[in-house]
Amino acid sequence: MLVLAIIATIIVGWIGASFGLDFMNGFTELGSILAVATMGAFIMIEIKRNNKK
């Protein structure tokens, strides 16, 4: 799950940065924002999974 989280975060960050650069007039910070949100989602899923045990 850790490897999936890292790969997904990198991909989402890269796509967000390119989307922000091309369509939002240079808003490349969008990639960082989406990457942090993606990693936060993975952390929340892992916490929820550990609390069920």
C-alpha positions in Angstrom: 0.0 0.0 0.0 2.9 2.3 0.7 4.3 2.0 -2.8 0.9 2.6 -4.3 0.5 5.8 -2.2 3.9 7.1 -3.2 3.3 6.4 -6.9 -0.2 7.9 -6.8 1.0 11.0 -5.0 3.8 11.6 -7.6 1.4 11.1 -10.5 -1.3 13.3 -9.1 1.2 16.0 -8.3 2.7 15.9 -11.7 -0.7 16.0 -13.5 -1.9 18.8 -11.2 1.2 20.9 -11.9 0.9 20.4 -15.6 -2.8 21.2 -15.6 -2.2 24.3 -13.4 0.6 25.5 -15.8 -1.4 25.0 -19.0 -5.0 25.8 -18.0 -4.8 28.1 -15.0 -2.2 30.6 -16.1 0.9 29.3 -14.3 -0.7 28.0 -11.1 1.8 25.2 -10.7 1.2 25.1 -7.0 -1.9 23.1 -7.8 0.4 20.0 -8.1 1.7 20.4 -4.6 -1.8 21.0 -3.2 -3.2 17.9 -4.9 -0.2 15.8 -3.9 -0.7 16.7 -0.2 -4.4 16.0 -0.5 -3.7 12.6 -2.0 -1.2 11.6 0.6 -3.6 12.8 3.3 -6.3 10.6 1.9 -4.0 7.6 2.0 -3.1 8.4 5.6 -6.8 8.7 6.6 -7.6 5.4 4.9 -4.7 3.7 6.8 -5.8 5.2 10.2 -9.4 4.0 9.6 -8.2 0.6 8.7 -6.1 0.3 11.9 -9.0 1.5 14.1 -11.2 -1.3 12.9 -8.8 -3.9 14.1 
